[in-house]
Amino acid sequence: TAAMDLDQALGMVELDRLCSSSRSQLHEALVNLLQSQQPASANLSMATRATLGKRGLGQLEVAKGSLDIASDLSAMVLGRTRTALADLEAAQSSIADADARAIAAEAAALQARSRAEAAVADQTAALRAAVDDATSRAAAA
């Protein structure tokens, strides 16, 4: 249905947004974690490195949450897609069955017409023969 298609499209947009957001969060987390692991000679104090490490871990938790939501949304979209495909296959099967029945009905109608035309031709021939016979008897009498 149109509502399901719209809902599924919105789900795909949300899934794309979540994945992009998670990608950015993971990148920032990795940068912060790498900076927190720099040796002391990198002009970063221990407090700054600890803050960067905590921020990186926090960003990883947020990214994991986003990925969990994206995974759930992906499963929902996949389930709806499979349902839509099954509905489409059922509709295609129904159409094929209807086509087959229409072809069979057309063939039966053609056979019935042929039989009717043959019966009319036989009756016409019999009537002509009877008329010819009656005409020849009348002429002989």
Secondary structure, 3 states (H helix, E strand, C coil): CHHHHHHHHHHHHHHHHHHHHHHHHHHHHHHHHHHHCCCHHHCCCHHHHHHHHHHHHHHHHHHHHHHHHHHHHHHHHHHHHHHHHHHHHHHHHHHHHHHHHHHHHHHHHHHHHHHHHHHHHHHHHHHHHHHHHHHHHHHHC
